[in-house]
Amino acid sequence: MVERTAKGGGELVQLMGTSAWYAPGAASARMVDSVMLDEKRVLPCTAYLEGEYGIDGLYMGVPVKLGSAGVEQIYEVELDDGERAALQQSADAVRDVVGVLSA
């Protein structure tokens, strides 16, 4: 599942013969609807973590409730040890990139 997710965008480009523009556009439209119409949908979004998932002071993609106030709640999904390690590895990579861009 992890490998398929990581390579899914390339697979779509290959199948469609063009860049994967539909999914990001559709996801953005759902987020705008949820905020503008105060739908309070649970969507995967980038949110600032303050201890959730053991990560502090970093923006990461997590499930959130999105409404007129923006991110109204961050949901912590139960992760097994392997998933938690993969998330931490991703957070470390994001911190490295932020460090390079901030320098």
C-alpha positions, 0 to 999 in steps of 0.5 A: 500500500505504501509503495502504491501510494508513493508511485500512484501519481506516476501511474496516473500520468502514464495512464492518462498521458498528461500530468495528474491535475484532476486529483489536486484540483478536486481535493482543493475544491472539496477543501474550499467547500468545507470551509466556505459552507462550514461543512466540517468534513474530515479531509486529509490536509496539511496541519500544524502539529503540536504534539499530535503523533509525537510531532511538534512544530511541523506541518504534516498531512493528517486527517482533520475536521475542516470548517469555517474556522479552518482546521477545527480538529486534528484526528490521531489515527492509531498507527502500528510501530511500522507506520509510526516509524514511517511517519517519523521518517517523513517528519524528519525529511520535512524538517531537513527540507525546512532547514535547508530552505530556512538557511 
